[in-house]
């Protein structure tokens, strides 16, 4: 009988057990949403005015502490923009 390497054993168990595929199917949408949120924060930081910290610091906080860093930036670091009254 041939011994399996740890990686081969893991892949064998994943094929035999569908939980690995299902967990990957759950992780991919979360990862995409997380990346989209960080990109949204970075674009907002680059285009708008910020307060309390320099832009580079807010960009670092938004990326390093997902999603809390982005939420803190949007609540605290973002300068409120005047609302346009269109009718």
N, C-alpha and C positions, 0 to 999 in steps of 0.2 A: 504494500500500500504506500502510495506517494504522500509525503507530508506537504501540507499547504503552508504557504507563507502567511503571515498575519493579514496582509492585504488581500490575498486570494481567499482566505477564510471569510473575511468581511464581505467581499463581493458575492461569495457563495451564499452566505446568510441573507444578504440583501435580495438576491434573486429568489431564494426560497421564501423569504418573508417580505411581503409587499409594503411593510411600514417604511422602509427606506425611500421608496418611490413616492409614497404619500407625503412623507415629511419634506421631501424636496419640492413637491408640488405646492406645499404650504409656504415654504421659505422663499421661493422665487417671487411671488407677488409682494410679499413684505419687503424684500430687498429692493424691488423696483420702486415701490412707494417711498421707501426711505431715501433712496438715491434721488428721486424726483423732489422730495421735500428739501433736501440739502441744496440741490441745484436751484430751486425756487428761492431759497434764502440767499444764496450767493448772488443771484441775478438782482434781487431786491437790494442787497447791500451795495452792489456795484453801481446801480442806477440811482439810488436815493441817498438821502442824507441820514446819518446815524448820530446818536448821542451817547455820551458817557464813556465810550471807548473808541479807538480808531477802527477803521473799516477792516483792516487785516485781523484785528483781535476778534471782532464779531464773526468774521468768516471762519476763523480757527475754532471758535466756540461752537458755531453751528455745525461744523463737521466733526468735531471731537466728541460731542455729547448729543448724539441723536436720540430722540427727538427733542429732548429738554433744552439743549442749546439753541435750537432754532425757535422754539416757542418763547424762550427768554428774550431772544433778539427781537422777535415780532412784537412782544408786549412792552419791553423796556428800552431796547436799543433803537428802535425805528422812530424816526421823527414823524409825527402825524401829518398826513398830507391833507390839504384843504379839499373838501368834497365839492364836486362840481354839481350845480343844480341845473340839470337839463330837463326840459319838459317836452 
